[in-house]
Amino acid sequence: MTTITETRSGHRAATTRSLPARVFLGAEQDPRWSRPALWAVLAVAFVLYAWALSGNANEYYAAAILSGTQSWKAFFFGAIDAGSYITVDKPPLALWVMGLSARIFGYGTWSMLLPQALAGVAAVGLVHSAVRRAFSRGPAGHVAALIAGVVMTLTPITVAINRDNNPDTVLVLLLVLAAWFCLESLRTGRLRPLLLAAFFVGLGFNAKMLQAYLVVPAFALAYLACARGTWPRRVGHLLAAGAVLVVSSAWWMVITDLWPKDSRPYIGGSTDNTVWDLVIGYNGLGRIFGQGRG
């Protein structure tokens, strides 16, 4: 359904599509092929990521997801066993997504892996949106966005991780969200999108620790070089974003390390039963010097 208005001269003004029409067909000024093409790409992505899912994928994480359906304590800490004896070697954010699905629908292949497939599809849609919004309105932006979405969809490693229960899928989605908001901050000159970008990077830290920070230098340099306003204003905004990043990253680690050690599971992968050691050791320097597994 569209709304048509008339000017005083009797001529028809531009039409405004209803919300359902905008969702499925795009805005009136968009190329007619753009939104249907996006839906086609998303459909292909869903088929690639969700077709014929079977088994437990990575059984190490599957055990933690199953334990999380049996014990909220195991759920919060990401413990491998329902008795909360030892945790996995990563923060539990990605496990929480799959674990909540398994708690609602019952543990199984689809309840565990379908959220991963949907997260992968969402990442494709966000990449398309970010690229389109980075261009001024016109066919070129829609073409570039479609190419970006297709490349994201068909990249072999993307297909592989979105069919698995490793935390990489959630990490990628969160970092794409962060990139979307970082670009939005550059486009609009507003602080709030930059703070949201920092928030999502921090959530990414709670999926796979320091790997989430690989994007931080690029985001910071892009903001310093391209953001609106004076240099002091840009630096001030980055400092505010840094504070958000620290809080968003550290809250689970702080809670866990302050929790009495005799009433929580041992931190898997650490040498001293602390998340901090896991961050700088097994999942930090251990990645550089070859001491980490995955």
Buried (B, 14 or more C-beta within 10 A) or exposed (E): EEEEEEEEEEEEEEEBBEEEBBEEBBEEEBBEBBBEBBBBBBEBBBEBBBEEBEEBBBEBBBBBBBBBBBBEBBBBBBBBBBEBEBBBBBBBBBBBBBBBBBBEEEBBBBBBBBBBBBBBBBBBBBBBBBBBBBBEEEEEBBBBBBEBBBEBBBEEEBBEBBBBBBBBBBBBBBBBBBBBBBBBBBBEBBBEBBBBBBBBBBBBBBBBBBBBBEBBEEBBEBBEEEBEEEEEEBEEBBEBBEEBBEEBBBEBBEEBBEEEEEEBBBBBBBEEBBBBBBBBBBBBEBBEEEEBEE
